[in-house]
Amino acid sequence: MDASSREAIALSRERLAEITRGAAAPGVLALAEELFAVARLLEGNVTLRRALSDPSGKPADRAALAGRILDGRVSEASVDLVQTVARQRWSRPLDLVEAVETLATEASLDAAESRGELEGVEDELFRFGRIVAGDRQLTRILSDDRGSVEGKTALLDRLLSGRVSPVTEQLLRNSLTSRHVGAAGNRVERLSEAASARRGRSVAHVTTAQPLTAAQEQRLRDVLGRIYGRSVGLQVTVDPDVLGGLVVRVGDEVIDGSVAHRLEAAGRRLTG
């Protein structure tokens, strides 16, 4: 996604903030569900998403088209937001789909924040991500773009219903039944990071051979906070294969202090 599409998403988010400011959590959660449904509609209809993102058309005409298609099918707030998206300039049609899905995710997190559940949602998303990462068959099923949406939905319902908050369930169900889900584990991780960002934090994904004590986790948070200049939350995974030390990933940056990494590097030097 290039700079123009990122700017378009930022402008659309501003409109979402105006609409949801002061709104009750149930209404915001319903808005998120409608926006996810619109994203799926656009995802499955190439002609429509091209029409709504056509740079040769007038922004007002694209917005009017969105209104004609959605009026009476979703709430006025959803129509307003999709029209806002349609008025923007997009580098490619799929960026428009991603924008609507981003707004849906943000609305869902708005609801979590209103319910006082944002920290819990972040934790539930991380834990589910660990479940997916540890189960190859589950990863394969959820990552298969050709798989049945109905089948995936039924599977997620069995895994999530009554076990997580409504916000977590909504985010996972809608994100993991996308036609372009990609790697399921990465998709869940991005949701967890979005929840962390909403709390004003970055997330450090830490892999260690042994569980960390509370004191060790706090020291690591303090060190990373000084490095990155902001609050950093930890999501810790225990993996004996690292042998010792830590592997820390924050965004695209990896700090690998594991014994396994040092042995691998030594082996390359010996054979180089």
C-alpha positions in Angstrom: 0.0 0.0 0.0 1.5 3.3 -1.0 1.4 6.7 0.6 -1.8 7.9 -1.1 -3.7 4.9 0.1 -2.4 5.2 3.6 -3.4 8.8 3.7 -6.9 7.8 2.5 -7.2 5.3 5.3 -6.2 7.9 7.8 -8.9 10.3 6.5 -11.5 7.5 6.7 -10.4 6.7 10.3 -11.0 10.3 11.2 -14.6 10.0 10.1 -15.0 6.7 12.0 -13.8 8.5 15.2 -16.4 11.2 14.7 -19.2 8.7 14.3 -18.3 6.5 17.2 -17.3 9.2 19.7 -19.6 8.7 22.7 -21.6 5.9 21.1 -22.6 2.9 23.2 -20.6 -0.3 22.8 -23.4 -2.5 21.4 -24.0 0.0 18.6 -20.3 0.2 17.8 -20.0 -3.6 17.7 -23.0 -3.8 15.3 -21.3 -1.1 13.1 -18.1 -3.2 13.0 -20.1 -6.3 12.0 -21.7 -4.3 9.1 -18.4 -3.0 7.9 -16.9 -6.5 7.9 -19.9 -7.6 5.8 -19.3 -4.7 3.4 -15.6 -5.7 3.1 -16.6 -9.3 2.2 -19.1 -7.9 -0.4 -16.3 -5.8 -2.0 -13.8 -8.7 -1.7 -16.1 -10.9 -3.7 -17.2 -8.4 -6.3 -14.4 -7.2 -8.5 -16.6 -4.9 -10.6 -18.0 -3.1 -7.6 -14.7 -2.5 -5.9 -13.2 -1.2 -9.1 -16.1 1.1 -9.6 -15.8 2.5 -6.1 -12.1 3.1 -6.5 -12.0 4.2 -10.1 -9.7 7.3 -10.2 -11.3 8.5 -13.4 -14.6 8.9 -11.7 -15.8 11.8 -9.6 -15.6 11.3 -5.8 -19.2 12.3 -5.4 -20.3 9.8 -8.1 -18.4 7.0 -6.4 -20.0 8.0 -3.0 -23.5 8.1 -4.6 -23.0 4.6 -6.0 -22.0 3.3 -2.6 -25.1 4.9 -1.2 -27.4 3.3 -3.8 -26.0 -0.1 -3.2 -26.0 -0.1 0.6 -29.0 2.1 1.5 -31.5 0.0 3.4 -29.1 -2.9 3.8 -26.9 -1.4 6.5 -27.1 1.4 9.0 -26.7 5.1 8.0 -23.4 5.2 9.9 -22.1 2.3 7.8 -23.3 4.0 4.6 -21.6 7.2 5.6 -18.3 5.5 6.3 -18.3 3.5 3.0 -19.1 6.7 1.1 -16.2 8.4 2.9 -14.0 5.5 1.7 -15.3 5.8 -1.8 -14.5 9.5 -2.0 -10.8 8.8 -1.3 -8.1 8.1 -3.9 -6.9 4.5 -3.9 -3.8 3.1 -5.6 -5.6 -0.2 -6.3 -9.1 -1.6 -5.8 -8.0 -4.1 -3.1 -6.7 -1.1 -1.0 -10.3 0.0 -0.7 -11.3 -3.4 0.6 -8.5 -3.3 3.1 -9.6 0.2 4.2 -13.1 -1.0 5.0 -11.8 -4.0 6.9 -9.4 -1.7 8.8 -12.4 0.5 9.8 -14.3 -2.6 10.9 -11.3 -3.6 13.1 -11.0 -0.2 14.6 -14.7 0.0 15.3 -14.5 -3.4 17.0 -11.6 -2.2 19.2 -13.6 0.9 19.9 -16.3 -1.3 21.4 -13.7 -3.2 23.4 -12.3 0.0 24.8 -15.8 1.2 25.7 -16.5 -2.1 27.5 -13.2 -1.9 29.4 -12.0 -5.1 27.7 -9.1 -3.9 25.5 -6.4 -5.5 27.5 -8.3 -8.8 27.7 -9.0 -8.8 23.9 -5.3 -8.3 23.3 -4.4 -11.2 25.5 -7.1 -13.5 23.9 -5.9 -12.7 20.5 -2.3 -13.5 21.4 -3.3 -16.8 23.0 -5.3 -17.8 20.0 -2.4 -16.9 17.8 -0.3 -19.3 19.9 -2.9 -22.1 19.4 -2.8 -21.6 15.7 1.0 -21.5 15.5 1.1 -24.8 17.5 -1.4 -26.7 15.3 -0.3 -27.3 11.8 -3.6 -28.7 10.7 -5.5 -25.7 12.1 -3.0 -23.4 10.4 -3.5 -25.1 7.1 -7.3 -25.0 7.3 -7.5 -21.3 8.3 -4.8 -20.2 5.8 -6.4 -21.9 2.8 -7.9 -19.2 0.6 -9.8 -21.8 -1.3 -11.4 -23.3 1.8 -15.1 -23.1 2.5 -16.0 -19.9 4.4 -18.9 -21.7 6.0 -16.6 -24.5 7.1 -14.1 -22.1 8.6 -16.9 -20.1 10.3 -18.3 -23.3 11.9 -14.8 -24.3 13.1 -14.1 -20.9 14.6 -17.5 -21.0 16.3 -16.6 -24.3 18.0 -13.2 -23.0 19.1 -14.3 -19.5 20.3 -18.0 -19.5 21.3 -18.3 -18.9 25.0 -14.5 -18.9 25.5 -13.6 -15.3 24.4 -15.2 -11.9 24.5 -17.6 -10.9 21.8 -15.1 -8.5 20.4 -12.3 -11.1 20.1 -14.8 -13.5 18.5 -15.9 -10.9 16.0 -12.4 -10.0 15.0 -11.2 -13.5 14.6 -14.3 -14.8 12.8 -14.3 -12.0 10.3 -10.6 -11.8 9.7 -9.9 -15.5 9.3 -12.8 -16.1 6.9 -11.5 -13.5 4.4 -10.9 -14.7 0.9 -7.4 -13.4 1.1 -6.5 -14.3 4.7 -2.9 -15.3 3.9 -1.0 -16.9 6.8 -3.5 -17.3 9.6 -1.0 -16.8 12.3 0.2 -13.5 10.8 -3.3 -12.3 10.5 -4.0 -13.0 14.2 -0.7 -11.3 15.2 -1.7 -8.1 13.3 -5.0 -8.0 15.2 -3.1 -8.4 18.5 -0.7 -5.6 17.5 -3.7 -3.4 16.6 -5.1 -3.9 20.1 -1.7 -3.1 21.6 -1.3 0.1 19.5 -4.8 1.2 20.7 -3.4 1.0 24.2 -0.4 3.1 23.2 2.0 0.3 23.2 4.3 -1.6 20.9 4.5 -5.4 21.2 7.7 -7.3 21.6 7.3 -11.0 20.6 9.8 -12.8 22.8 10.9 -16.4 22.3 12.8 -18.0 25.1 14.0 -21.5 26.0 12.7 -21.1 29.6 9.8 -19.2 31.1 10.8 -15.7 32.3 10.2 -14.7 35.9 8.1 -11.6 36.6 11.2 -9.7 37.5 12.9 -10.7 34.2 9.9 -9.7 32.2 9.9 -6.3 33.9 13.6 -5.7 33.3 13.1 -6.6 29.6 10.1 -4.2 29.3 12.2 -1.5 30.9 15.1 -2.1 28.5 12.9 -2.2 25.4 11.0 0.9 26.6 14.3 2.8 26.7 15.4 1.5 23.3 12.1 2.3 21.5 11.1 5.3 23.6 7.6 4.1 24.4 5.7 1.5 26.4 6.4 -2.1 25.2 4.2 -5.1 26.0 5.6 -8.6 26.0 4.1 -11.6 24.3 6.3 -14.5 25.4 6.6 -17.9 23.8 8.6 -20.8 25.3 10.6 -22.8 22.6 13.3 -25.2 23.7 14.8 -25.0 20.2 16.3 -21.6 21.0 18.6 -23.4 23.6 19.2 -20.3 25.6 18.9 -16.5 25.6 16.2 -14.6 23.9 14.8 -13.8 20.4 12.9 -10.5 20.5 10.9 -9.2 17.6 9.4 -5.7 17.6 7.6 -5.0 14.3 10.1 -6.0 11.5 13.2 -5.6 13.8 14.6 -8.8 15.3 17.1 -9.0 18.2 18.4 -12.5 18.2 20.5 -13.3 21.3 19.8 -17.0 21.4 22.4 -19.7 21.7 21.0 -21.4 18.6 21.6 -18.2 16.6 25.2 -17.9 17.9 25.9 -21.5 17.1 24.5 -21.1 13.6 26.6 -18.0 13.0 29.7 -19.8 14.3 29.0 -22.7 11.9 28.8 -20.3 9.0 32.1 -18.8 9.9 33.8 -22.2 10.1 32.4 -23.4 6.8 32.8 -20.0 5.0 
